[in-house]
Amino acid sequence: MILLSPGLPVHASPPHAEKTSPPGREGSILHSWVRYSVQGNRDLFGFPGDAERVKREVSRLDDRLRPMVAAGKRGPGVLDAFRRILFEEEGFSYDRVAGNPENYLIEGVLDRKRGNCLGLTLLWLSLAEELDLPLRGVYVPGHIFIRYVGDDASLNFELSDGGAPWEDARYLKRFRLRTEGPYLRSLSPGETLGVFLKSLGAAYARKGRNEEALALYADGERLYPGLPDVPYNAGVSLQRMGRPNLAIVKYRRALALDPDMALARENLGILLAMQGYFADAISEGLRAVELEPWSAAAHGNLASTYCACGKYDEGIREYRKAAEIDPLSAPVRAGLTRALFAAGAYPEAARECDLASALGCRFEPSMIEKLSRYRETAYPGGASP
């Protein structure tokens, strides 16, 4: 079966840290962001942070912003002040490289003057807290941005676009959102920290530190219980740790919050199929391909579920759809070869076997031997690819 890695896509007090109150209760986004970032730098990069130096730098930026913000007063003026000081004069920029914790740990953002959507949003919100400005984070799947929520206006600022104003409708279209879903609302400071902990937990999980990731997800879920990504990411860690029943609980929790989360449906379907609940697994797989018909992995997962319960015609159909989407996918080509072989379609299986072997797939010698009778040309260099 094809097991997808989430956008860990794509993530408890800090692991090993002194036990304190949950983040967000100690007065500011900055306090918790610094505390978790210092620990994250130690665990992920092996060097100690300097919380006091970080706070001094944030204070310096606040001092630079204060007179311009006072002059600007309203939403567009606040945006102009932040954009001019941070982007133009200080040289901060948006980093599109995915999966780099330096893009959202505070020292990495300040030292490199680069950050992703999360890192720059946390910086803006930390500065806004000190300046008593009504800025909030707003989350959509895999992305966060700034919203000014004042008596005079409500404005979205898209930091990946230099702080340009974006309407809600643009986010709805770009992220294919339903208006009644859990996204696009202004977050509390604690909820924004929940988004940060979701991402930080994912960084720990990528290092194989899944227990520590689960602790971070637990804190994130307490802060932002409505964020589907937190139970989803926890489910991925639990699945990797060989704890499928708990992973199923987490995936179901994520889907209760966001029924359109295709990756959760795919992984849930995989686990249900492994436990023999094929009807439920097929139902989840069908919903996943309905949500993301362009996903070769979704079609491939559904195909393997069909084949696992002996429905080879349906499995072959889904593998063919996956191969049309991604002709160079080795797992898809290998799955299609085995499905055709199991269904007795040997000539076509032989052709697919050649394609899969060219992509580095290996097959059982008995299967290779049988298919060699139906192949027009033998494998280069011998019978076993």
Secondary structure, 3 states (H helix, E strand, C coil): CCCCCCCCCCCCCCCCCCCCCCCCCCCCHHHHHHHHHHHHHHHHHCCCCCHHHHHHHHHHHHHHHHHHHHHHCCHHHHHHHHHHHHHHHCCCEECCCCCCHHHCCHHHHHHHCEECHHHHHHHHHHHHHHHCCCEEEEEECCEEEEEEECCCCEEEEEHHHCCEECCHHHHHHHCCCCCCCCCCCECCHHHHHHHHHHHHHHHHHHCCCHHHHHHHHHHHHHHCCCCCHHHHHHHHHHHHCCCHHHHHHHHHHHHHHCCCCHHHHHHHHHHHHHCCCHHHHHHHHHHHHHHCCCCHHHHHHHHHHHHHCCCHHHHHHHHHHHHHHCCCCHHHHHHHHHHHHHCCCHHHHHHHHHHHHHCCCCCCHHHHHHHHHHCCCCCCCCCCC
